Amino acid sequence: MNRSLLGTTVGIRFGNYLFSNPVPMGRFSFVPRSAGLYVVLMPDLSWGPWPFQPLFFGEFGVQREALMSQMQQAYCLKVAAGRTLYVAVFALPEQHAWATSQIKKELIERYRPVSNLESIDAAAELGSRLNNLEKRILEQDAALKLLLAAIGQMVQLQPEPKKRIVGFQPKPAESRHTTETGKPH
């Protein structure tokens, strides 16, 4: 699927970035010592001017490998439903490799590829679940502190009030043996 413009081979454009011509995934390999973005594509006649729908935007570089999670790979294959997957590359000079993450984010927001969204949605859902768990833990901690304070109030030993002796009381045993002068009998 080469398109040419005045004899020059043109690649596939996403946003302001010109990617290479799509190549079947089985025949693709990354250029060593380069950095940039890649896009996994699926043939789709409803997309134009090239009949390819982006399924996943990823990064590659000198210091890192181009990785797709197994979940993302499986999702691309599921969406492709037996159609051949293609890959196109947007290479950046090594000194501009820092920009790949920002470009990737921009392309994901614009084209909303299903495999990137699946992982973004999963991350957002996980973040939401963590926030809910933290909130519930804080609520339970507060309830537990109140419960322990209430138990502490109930258990706290109250000094027993002095009982007033009512009625006839025999003299203590010591006083029976002593006389009024304090001498024993």
C-alpha positions in Angstrom: 0.0 0.0 0.0 2.5 2.6 -1.0 1.2 6.0 -1.8 3.4 8.4 -3.7 3.4 12.1 -4.1 5.6 13.3 -7.0 7.6 10.0 -6.7 8.2 10.3 -3.0 6.9 7.5 -0.7 4.5 8.9 1.9 3.6 7.2 5.2 0.5 7.3 7.2 -0.3 10.4 9.2 -1.7 10.6 12.7 -2.1 14.2 13.9 0.9 16.2 12.9 3.1 13.1 12.8 4.1 11.2 9.7 4.5 7.5 10.5 6.1 5.0 8.2 4.1 2.9 5.7 2.1 0.2 7.5 3.9 -3.2 7.5 2.3 -6.5 8.5 3.2 -7.2 12.1 4.9 -10.5 11.2 7.4 -8.8 9.0 8.2 -5.9 11.3 11.2 -5.3 13.6 12.4 -2.1 15.3 15.4 -0.3 14.1 18.2 -0.6 16.7 19.5 2.6 18.4 16.4 4.6 17.6 13.5 6.0 19.6 9.9 6.9 18.8 6.4 5.7 18.6 4.7 2.8 16.9 1.1 2.2 16.1 -0.7 -1.2 15.8 -3.2 -0.9 13.0 -6.1 -3.0 11.7 -7.5 -2.8 8.2 -10.8 -0.9 8.3 -12.4 0.6 5.3 -14.3 3.2 7.4 -11.0 5.0 8.2 -9.4 7.3 5.7 -7.5 8.4 3.8 -5.7 5.1 4.7 -8.0 2.2 5.5 -6.4 1.5 8.8 -7.8 1.9 12.3 -5.3 2.5 15.1 -5.6 0.0 17.9 -2.6 0.8 20.0 0.0 3.6 20.3 3.3 2.5 22.0 6.8 3.9 22.6 10.1 2.4 21.9 13.6 3.6 22.5 17.3 2.9 23.0 17.0 2.5 26.7 13.6 0.7 26.7 11.9 -2.0 24.7 8.6 -1.6 22.9 6.2 -3.4 25.3 2.6 -4.2 25.0 1.0 -6.0 27.9 -0.5 -9.4 27.2 -3.9 -7.9 27.9 -3.3 -5.2 25.2 -2.1 -7.7 22.7 -5.1 -10.0 23.3 -7.4 -7.1 23.0 -5.8 -6.0 19.6 -6.2 -9.6 18.3 -9.8 -9.8 19.6 -10.8 -6.5 17.9 -9.0 -7.5 14.7 -11.1 -10.7 14.5 -8.6 -12.6 12.4 -7.6 -9.7 10.2 -3.9 -9.1 9.7 -2.4 -6.5 12.1 0.0 -3.9 10.8 2.6 -1.6 12.4 3.8 1.8 11.5 6.6 3.8 13.1 7.3 7.4 13.9 11.0 7.7 14.6 12.5 10.6 16.6 16.1 11.5 16.8 17.7 10.3 20.1 18.0 13.9 21.4 14.2 14.3 21.1 13.2 10.9 22.6 12.0 12.7 25.7 8.9 13.9 23.7 7.6 10.4 22.9 5.4 10.2 26.0 3.8 13.6 25.3 3.2 12.7 21.6 1.8 9.3 22.6 -0.6 10.9 25.0 -1.7 13.5 22.4 -2.4 10.7 19.8 -4.3 8.5 22.3 -6.6 11.5 23.3 -7.2 12.3 19.6 -7.7 8.8 18.1 -8.8 6.9 21.2 -7.4 3.5 20.1 -9.3 0.7 21.8 -6.3 -1.1 23.4 -4.9 2.1 24.9 -8.3 3.0 26.2 -8.7 -0.5 27.7 -5.5 0.0 29.8 -6.4 3.6 30.6 -9.9 2.6 31.7 -8.4 -0.3 33.8 -6.0 2.1 35.4 -8.7 4.7 36.1 -10.9 2.0 37.6 -8.1 0.7 39.7 -7.4 4.2 41.0 -11.1 4.7 41.8 -11.2 1.4 43.6 -8.1 2.3 45.6 -9.6 5.7 46.5 -12.8 4.0 47.7 -10.9 1.5 49.8 -8.8 4.3 51.4 -12.0 6.2 52.2 -13.6 3.1 53.7 -10.5 2.3 55.8 -10.5 5.9 57.1 -14.2 5.6 58.0 -13.6 2.2 59.7 -10.6 3.6 61.6 -12.8 6.5 62.9 -15.6 4.1 63.9 -13.1 1.8 65.6 -11.6 4.7 67.6 -15.1 5.8 68.8 -15.9 2.2 69.8 -12.6 1.9 71.7 -13.2 5.2 73.4 -16.7 4.1 74.5 -15.4 0.8 75.8 -12.7 2.7 77.6 -15.3 4.9 79.3 -17.3 1.8 80.4 -14.3 -0.1 81.6 -12.6 2.8 83.4 -12.7 1.9 87.1 -14.8 4.4 89.0 -13.6 4.9 92.6 -16.1 3.3 94.9 -17.9 5.9 97.0 -17.3 5.5 100.8 -20.3 3.8 102.3 -21.8 5.4 105.4 -22.2 2.9 108.1 -25.7 2.8 109.4 -26.9 1.1 112.5 -25.2 -0.5 115.5 -21.6 -1.4 114.9 -19.6 -3.5 117.3 -16.4 -2.1 118.5 -13.4 -3.4 116.6 -11.5 -6.3 118.2 -8.6 -4.2 119.3 -10.7 -1.7 121.2 -12.3 -4.5 123.3 -8.9 -5.4 124.8 -8.0 -1.8 125.7 -9.5 0.4 128.4 -10.4 3.9 128.0 -6.9 4.9 129.1 -5.5 2.9 126.3 -4.0 0.2 128.5 -4.8 -3.4 128.1 -6.8 -5.1 130.9 
